[in-house]
Amino acid sequence: MRSAKSAGAGVSEEATIAQLYRAVLGREPDPGGLDHYSGRLRGGESLEGILQNMLSSPEYRQRHLSFYRELLRDEVAGAAAATDERFPIDYQPPGEAGKSYRERLRSGFLARYCGGPVVLDVGFSGYDNPDRRTALSGAIGVDLDYPGYDGVTLPFADGTVDTVFSSHCLEHIPDDRAAIRDWLRVLKVGGFLVCMVPHQALYEKKRDLPSRWNADHKRMYTSATLLLAVEEALPVNSFRVRHLRENDRGFNYAVGPAIHADGAYEIELVVEKIAQPAWSLA
């Protein structure tokens, strides 16, 4: 490990310590810590000594203890969930759907919302899925090359599908309202629309299009604008929102807009189709 004097020609002690904070503690340095460690570095202490001090800090131990507790919880719950043949514990979904598969399995999310016999995975064959695997084992993958599918209207009869699952697809569809209407059309009463989209503040990290990371994105979503799309697309009292979550599991908040997001960065929405009442709003 280099000494303070060789810690990098042209790189300030503050910049070096800031890099250590991001790498070890996953955050920007606080002013007191930055001054403290920069002073030690200027005083001749080695980077190795400062690194060892950070690694032995209560903050580092707590951060990694939480990580390992979560990992252990996933392993234990995953072993119990492995008896559900619908969702194999060793299945690895492609792309964004793979980041939270085991968490959704552990929490019962998949069994609750995706456990029916007919599950469609709409927009499944993205650029990061060369093997064309669906997000859920046994799901019917529907994309632009599926016979009879035009990108909006699904070639399935009304009320024949248990779950329409769509991960990071809706933002690519020019008319998202039309797509949402058709997704609800094919669902059985009691069926679920399960939709994940990238969060504007977590993935795009900017206010307006175009997307810095995917030029095919037609729009950006927040939780509010995704719900607005659903409410504008569907008749009143034809659906109920059963689940809404901003999934930032493992998201690195130290990484700014100039760098691609790290971790999960999506909005997770579940809508249930209900039998419409005979009455309308007064």
C-alpha positions as CSV (number, residue, x, y, z in Angstrom):
1,M,0.0,0.0,0.0
2,R,1.3,3.4,-0.9
3,S,2.3,6.0,1.6
4,A,0.6,9.4,1.9
5,K,3.3,11.0,-0.2
6,S,2.8,8.6,-3.0
7,A,-0.9,8.3,-2.8
8,G,-1.3,9.8,-6.2
9,A,0.5,12.6,-7.9
10,G,-1.9,15.4,-8.6
11,V,-4.6,13.8,-6.4
12,S,-5.5,15.6,-3.2
13,E,-5.7,13.9,0.2
14,E,-9.4,15.0,0.3
15,A,-10.1,13.3,-3.0
16,T,-8.3,10.1,-1.9
17,I,-10.3,9.9,1.3
18,A,-13.6,10.7,-0.5
19,Q,-12.8,7.7,-2.8
20,L,-12.3,5.5,0.3
21,Y,-15.6,6.6,1.8
22,R,-17.5,5.7,-1.3
23,A,-15.7,2.3,-1.8
24,V,-15.8,1.2,1.9
25,L,-18.8,2.9,3.4
26,G,-20.9,3.5,0.3
27,R,-21.5,7.2,1.0
28,E,-20.0,10.7,0.6
29,P,-17.7,11.7,3.4
30,D,-19.0,13.9,6.2
31,P,-17.0,17.1,6.7
32,G,-15.6,16.0,10.1
33,G,-14.5,12.6,8.8
34,L,-13.0,14.1,5.6
35,D,-10.9,16.6,7.7
36,H,-9.8,13.9,10.2
37,Y,-8.6,11.3,7.7
38,S,-7.1,13.9,5.3
39,G,-5.1,15.2,8.1
40,R,-3.8,11.8,9.0
41,L,-2.9,11.2,5.4
42,R,-1.0,14.5,5.2
43,G,0.7,13.6,8.4
44,G,2.3,10.5,6.8
45,E,0.0,7.7,7.8
46,S,-0.4,5.0,5.1
47,L,-3.6,4.4,3.2
48,E,-3.5,0.9,4.5
49,G,-3.7,2.1,8.1
50,I,-6.6,4.4,7.3
51,L,-8.4,1.7,5.3
52,Q,-8.0,-0.7,8.3
53,N,-9.5,1.9,10.6
54,M,-12.5,2.3,8.3
55,L,-13.0,-1.5,8.0
56,S,-13.0,-1.8,11.8
57,S,-15.5,1.1,12.3
58,P,-19.0,0.4,13.8
59,E,-20.5,1.9,10.6
60,Y,-18.8,-0.6,8.3
61,R,-19.6,-3.5,10.6
62,Q,-23.3,-2.5,10.8
63,R,-23.5,-2.0,7.0
64,H,-22.2,-5.4,6.3
65,L,-24.0,-7.1,9.1
66,S,-27.3,-5.9,7.6
67,F,-26.2,-7.2,4.2
68,Y,-25.3,-10.7,5.6
69,R,-28.5,-10.8,7.6
70,E,-30.5,-10.1,4.5
71,L,-28.6,-12.7,2.5
72,L,-29.1,-15.3,5.2
73,R,-32.8,-14.5,5.4
74,D,-33.0,-15.0,1.6
75,E,-31.2,-18.3,1.8
76,V,-33.4,-19.7,4.6
77,A,-36.6,-18.5,3.1
78,G,-35.4,-19.6,-0.4
79,A,-34.8,-23.1,0.8
80,A,-38.4,-23.2,2.2
81,A,-39.8,-21.8,-1.0
82,A,-37.9,-24.3,-3.1
83,T,-40.8,-26.7,-2.6
84,D,-43.0,-24.5,-4.8
85,E,-42.5,-26.0,-8.2
86,R,-44.0,-23.0,-10.0
87,F,-41.0,-20.9,-9.0
88,P,-37.7,-22.9,-8.9
89,I,-35.3,-21.4,-6.4
90,D,-32.4,-21.9,-8.9
91,Y,-34.2,-20.2,-11.8
92,Q,-32.4,-17.1,-13.0
93,P,-34.6,-14.6,-14.8
94,P,-32.9,-12.3,-17.3
95,G,-32.3,-8.6,-16.9
96,E,-34.0,-6.5,-14.3
97,A,-36.4,-9.2,-13.3
98,G,-33.5,-11.3,-12.1
99,K,-32.4,-8.7,-9.5
100,S,-35.4,-9.2,-7.2
101,Y,-36.6,-12.7,-8.2
102,R,-35.5,-14.4,-4.9
103,E,-36.8,-11.5,-2.8
104,R,-40.2,-11.8,-4.5
105,L,-40.1,-15.5,-4.0
106,R,-39.1,-15.2,-0.3
107,S,-41.8,-12.6,0.4
108,G,-44.6,-14.6,-1.2
109,F,-45.1,-11.9,-3.9
110,L,-44.8,-14.4,-6.8
111,A,-47.1,-16.9,-5.2
112,R,-49.7,-14.2,-4.5
113,Y,-49.7,-12.4,-7.8
114,C,-48.2,-14.8,-10.3
115,G,-49.3,-18.2,-9.2
116,G,-52.1,-18.9,-11.7
117,P,-51.9,-21.3,-14.6
118,V,-51.8,-18.7,-17.4
119,V,-49.1,-16.1,-17.0
120,L,-48.0,-13.8,-19.9
121,D,-44.6,-12.1,-19.8
122,V,-45.1,-9.2,-22.1
123,G,-41.9,-7.7,-23.7
124,F,-39.7,-10.4,-22.3
125,S,-37.0,-10.7,-25.0
126,G,-35.0,-7.5,-24.3
127,Y,-31.5,-6.7,-25.5
128,D,-30.0,-8.4,-22.4
129,N,-31.8,-11.7,-22.9
130,P,-30.1,-13.6,-25.8
131,D,-31.5,-16.9,-24.5
132,R,-35.1,-15.5,-24.6
133,R,-35.9,-16.7,-21.1
134,T,-39.1,-15.4,-19.5
135,A,-39.0,-13.6,-16.2
136,L,-41.0,-16.5,-14.6
137,S,-40.5,-20.2,-15.3
138,G,-43.6,-21.5,-17.3
139,A,-44.8,-18.0,-18.4
140,I,-45.8,-17.4,-22.0
141,G,-43.3,-15.0,-23.5
142,V,-45.0,-12.4,-25.7
143,D,-43.0,-10.0,-27.8
144,L,-43.2,-8.3,-31.2
145,D,-42.5,-11.6,-33.0
146,Y,-45.4,-13.4,-31.2
147,P,-48.1,-14.4,-33.8
148,G,-50.9,-11.9,-33.8
149,Y,-49.3,-9.4,-31.4
150,D,-48.8,-5.9,-32.7
151,G,-47.2,-4.3,-29.7
152,V,-50.4,-3.3,-28.1
153,T,-53.3,-5.8,-28.6
154,L,-52.6,-9.2,-27.1
155,P,-53.8,-12.2,-29.2
156,F,-55.7,-13.7,-26.3
157,A,-59.5,-13.7,-25.6
158,D,-61.1,-11.6,-23.0
159,G,-60.8,-12.9,-19.5
160,T,-58.5,-15.8,-20.1
161,V,-55.3,-14.8,-18.4
162,D,-54.4,-15.1,-14.7
163,T,-51.4,-12.7,-14.7
164,V,-50.0,-10.2,-17.2
165,F,-46.4,-9.7,-16.1
166,S,-44.3,-6.9,-17.7
167,S,-40.8,-5.9,-16.5
168,H,-39.3,-2.7,-18.0
169,C,-41.4,-2.8,-21.1
170,L,-44.2,-0.2,-20.7
171,E,-41.8,2.7,-21.1
172,H,-41.0,1.5,-24.6
173,I,-44.6,1.3,-25.8
174,P,-45.7,4.5,-27.6
175,D,-49.3,4.4,-26.3
176,D,-49.0,3.1,-22.7
177,R,-52.7,3.7,-21.9
178,A,-53.8,1.5,-24.8
179,A,-51.5,-1.3,-23.7
180,I,-52.7,-1.1,-20.1
181,R,-56.3,-1.3,-21.3
182,D,-55.6,-4.4,-23.3
183,W,-53.7,-6.0,-20.5
184,L,-56.7,-5.6,-18.3
185,R,-59.0,-6.9,-21.1
186,V,-57.4,-10.3,-21.2
187,L,-57.3,-10.8,-17.4
188,K,-59.8,-12.9,-15.6
189,V,-61.7,-11.2,-12.8
190,G,-59.4,-11.6,-9.9
191,G,-56.4,-11.7,-12.2
192,F,-53.3,-9.4,-11.7
193,L,-51.4,-6.9,-13.8
194,V,-47.9,-7.0,-12.5
195,C,-45.8,-4.1,-13.9
196,M,-42.3,-2.9,-13.3
197,V,-40.8,0.3,-14.9
198,P,-37.6,2.2,-14.2
199,H,-38.0,5.0,-11.7
200,Q,-37.2,8.5,-13.1
201,A,-35.3,9.6,-10.1
202,L,-33.4,6.3,-9.7
203,Y,-32.6,5.2,-13.2
204,E,-32.8,8.3,-15.4
205,K,-31.7,10.8,-12.8
206,K,-32.9,13.6,-15.0
207,R,-36.0,15.7,-15.5
208,D,-36.7,15.3,-19.2
209,L,-36.2,12.9,-22.2
210,P,-34.3,11.7,-23.9
211,S,-33.0,9.0,-21.7
212,R,-29.3,9.0,-21.2
213,W,-29.2,5.2,-21.0
214,N,-31.9,4.0,-23.4
215,A,-32.8,6.0,-26.4
216,D,-36.0,3.9,-27.0
217,H,-37.6,5.1,-23.8
218,K,-40.8,6.9,-24.7
219,R,-41.4,8.4,-21.3
220,M,-40.2,8.5,-17.7
221,Y,-42.3,7.4,-14.7
222,T,-42.6,8.2,-11.0
223,S,-45.0,6.3,-8.8
224,A,-47.6,9.1,-9.3
225,T,-47.4,9.2,-13.1
226,L,-47.5,5.4,-13.4
227,L,-50.7,5.4,-11.3
228,L,-52.0,8.2,-13.4
229,A,-51.5,6.2,-16.6
230,V,-53.5,3.3,-15.0
231,E,-56.3,5.6,-13.9
232,E,-56.5,7.3,-17.2
233,A,-56.5,4.0,-19.1
234,L,-59.0,2.0,-17.1
235,P,-62.7,2.5,-16.2
236,V,-63.4,3.5,-12.6
237,N,-64.1,0.5,-10.4
238,S,-62.7,-2.0,-12.9
239,F,-59.5,-2.5,-10.9
240,R,-57.9,-2.1,-7.5
241,V,-54.3,-1.3,-6.7
242,R,-53.0,-4.1,-4.5
243,H,-49.3,-3.3,-4.3
244,L,-47.1,-0.3,-5.0
245,R,-43.4,-0.1,-4.1
246,E,-40.3,1.8,-5.1
247,N,-37.7,-1.0,-5.3
248,D,-34.3,0.5,-4.6
249,R,-32.7,-2.7,-3.2
250,G,-29.0,-2.4,-3.3
251,F,-29.2,1.0,-5.0
252,N,-26.0,3.1,-4.7
253,Y,-27.1,6.7,-3.8
254,A,-23.5,7.9,-4.0
255,V,-23.5,7.5,-7.8
256,G,-24.7,10.7,-9.5
257,P,-26.4,11.3,-12.8
258,A,-23.3,11.0,-15.0
259,I,-23.0,7.2,-14.1
260,H,-25.4,4.4,-14.8
261,A,-27.5,3.4,-11.8
262,D,-26.3,0.5,-9.6
263,G,-28.7,-1.8,-7.9
264,A,-32.5,-2.0,-8.3
265,Y,-34.2,1.2,-9.6
266,E,-37.8,0.4,-10.4
267,I,-41.4,1.0,-9.5
268,E,-43.3,-2.2,-8.8
269,L,-47.1,-2.0,-9.3
270,V,-49.8,-4.7,-9.0
271,V,-53.4,-4.1,-10.1
272,E,-56.2,-6.6,-9.6
273,K,-59.1,-6.8,-12.1
274,I,-62.4,-6.7,-10.3
275,A,-66.0,-7.3,-11.3
276,Q,-67.5,-3.9,-12.1
277,P,-70.5,-2.9,-10.0
278,A,-73.8,-2.2,-11.8
279,W,-73.7,1.4,-10.5
280,S,-71.5,4.3,-11.6
281,L,-70.1,7.3,-9.7
282,A,-72.8,9.8,-8.8
